[in-house]
Amino acid sequence: KILKEEYGTKCSVPNCRSDARCAHHTARFALTGSNNPYFLAPLCREHHEIAHMIDEKVLTKRRMQ
């Protein structure tokens, strides 16, 4: 409800006009166990995939250090 009030039904990425398909956890759910709406972002399928690719690159880089 909170996400819908703030973003409507569209992706939360600026200038994206696609419908949001999922709520992305900006604070990793596996670490926090939280579904706090302030740490969720409605994303279209494409931006959700990009968000996870970025997460994977960051994790891989950290492992190499």
N, C-alpha and C positions, 0 to 999 in steps of 0.2 A: 504494500500500500504506500509506504514512504517513497520507494523508488518510483512508483507510477506517478505520485504527486510531483516529484522533482523533475523527472525526465519524460513523463508520458509513456508512450509505447515505442519510442525511438531509441536507437543506440546513443550512448552517452558521449561518444567521441565527437568533438566539435566538427561541424559541417557534414557529418554523416547523416544521411536521410533514411537509412535502412531501418527496418523494424528490429527491435531488440529480440533476440532468441534465447538468451540465457543471462543469468546474473553471475558475473565474474567476481570471485573473492579477491579483493585487492590485498588483503592480509591473508596469507595462506591458511586455508581451512585446516589442513593437516597439522599445522603448528598451533593454531589458535582454537580450533573447534568452535569458532564463533560464526553465527549467521547475522551478526549485527549489520543492519541495513546501511550504516555509515561506512562500512568496509566492503560494500557490494557496488558493482557498476553494471547496469544493463548494457549488454553489447550485442551487436549483430554477429552472425556466424564468422564472418571474415575477421573482424576485430578481436573476437574471442580467440581465434586461432593465432593471430599475431601476438596477443598478450601471452599465450602459453609458449610460443617460440622464444619470446624475449626472456621469459622466466627460465627456460631451459638453457639459453646461452649464458645467462648470469650464473646459474648453478654450475655449469661446466667450467666457466672461467674461474670461479671460486675454488673449485676442486683442484685446478691446475696450479694454484698459488701455494 
